[in-house]
Amino acid sequence: MGSVFCYYRKSIDFGNSRTPVERIIHQDKVLFDYCSANNLIVTKRFSDLGYLGSPFQRPELLQIRKIIEKPKNRADLLLFYSIAGLRTEMKSNAKLLLEVVDILGKVHFYREELTLDYKRFELYLMGAAEVELDIQGQAWKTFIDKKEEA
């Protein structure tokens, strides 16, 4: 059994007129069900509800970093609903988010079924990786994968 920190973003678009609170509640339900089905324990939940993205550091990310300073408090994974818009939305928080993923080791995005280690996540956030989605919307590849395939 692994442990996870869930991070919910109010900006996730579900294609309807849900309020930010309803978006957070929806993500919580979906990610909790995902964790239950995959034998993962949700250690703590975090949300950006009520916080602006830039130029301020997000208090919830600061809290995660503080929690994981002690090895016994670490989760095995940081879990987001989706990677969509993360690069632009977290621009002013990229360094802080990378610090968290560096300590935890990996981040997972439910909707895209994508798990990234620190290095690939860093490449994505910094804009160095061209990420493309295949026709079915399932497989994500970075330019690193393409080089390895060549």
N, C-alpha and C positions, 0 to 999 in steps of 0.2 A: 504494500500500500504506500502510495506517495502522498505528500502533502502539497497543497497549492495555496497561493495568494491569488484571489480574483480581483481584477481591477475593472470597474465598470465606467464607461465613458458616456456622458450625456449627449454627445454629438452623433452617436451611432444612428444612422438613418434606416428605418425599417419600411420606408416607402408609404407611410401613412402619417396621420397627424397626431401621433402620440406625444404627450408632454415629456419633458426631460425626466421627470420622476417615473412615468410609465416606462420609458426606455430603460432606466436603471432596473426597475422591477422585472422587466422582461429578460434582460441579460442575466439577472440573478437566477431566475427560474431555469433558463436554458443551461447556464453554466453549472448550476447545482445538479441538474439532471445528468449532464455530461459527466461530471465528477462521480456521481453515484454509479453510473453505468461503467465507468472505467476504473473503479476501485481507488479513487482519489479522495482525500480528505481535505475539505476547505478549511484551512487554518484561520484565515481572516479575509474579510471583504473590504475593499477600498473603492471609493468612487470620487469622480471629479465634480459631482453635483455641487453647484454653488461657487465654483472656482473658475476664474478666467484662465485661459491657457498662457497668454503672454502679456507682459514680460515677466510674470511672477512664477516662482517655483511652486509647484503644486504641493500643498501641505500633506496630502496622502502619500506622495512619493517620498517626501522627507520622513514621514512616519515609517514607511516600509524600510528605508535605509537605516533608520535608528533601530528598528526591531531586529533586523538581520545582522547587526553588529555583533550579537552574541550567537555563536554557532548553534546553540540549542534551540534558538528561535527561528532558524531558517526553514523555509519551505523548499521543496524540490523543483518548483516551477512557478513562474508568474503567468497567469492565464488571463487573456483578453478575449472579448467576444469576436473582434475583427481587427485586422491590420489597416483597414480602409481609413485613409486620412490621417493616420498616426504620424507620419513624417512631418506634415505641415502643422498639425494640431499640437504636437509635442516639441516643436522646434526649440523653444526656449527652455524646455525641460529635458532635452536629449541627453545631456551629460549626466544628469541625475538618474534618468531612466537606465542609461548604460551602466552606471555604477551598480544599480540594483541587479540587473541581468548578469553582470560580471560576477557578482557574489553568488547568485542563485544558480548560474550556469546555463539556463535556457528560459525561453519564453515561448508560449504556445498561443496560437490564434485559432479559436474554435471554428468560425465560419469557413475559413480557408483550409482547415486541417493542416496547419503549418506550424512546425516547431523549428525555432532558430537557436543556434548556440550564440554565444556572445559575439564572436567575430562576424558572423553573417548578419546578425541584428545590427551591429555597428555599421557595416557596409550599407545596409538598407537605410538606416536613419540618417546617415551622412550623405546619402544620395549617390554613393559610388556604385551601388548595385542596380542594374536594370532588372526589374522583377516583372515577369510576365505570367499571365494566367492562361492555361490551356483552354480549349474550346468547351470542355465540360465544367470548367471553373474549379477544378480540383487540384491539379498539380502546379506548384510554384517552383520556379527555377531562378537562380541568380546567374550572373555571368560566370561565376566560379564553376557551377555545374556544367555550363556549356563548354568551358575550357577542358574540364575533365572528360567530357564525352568525345571531344575532338581527337 
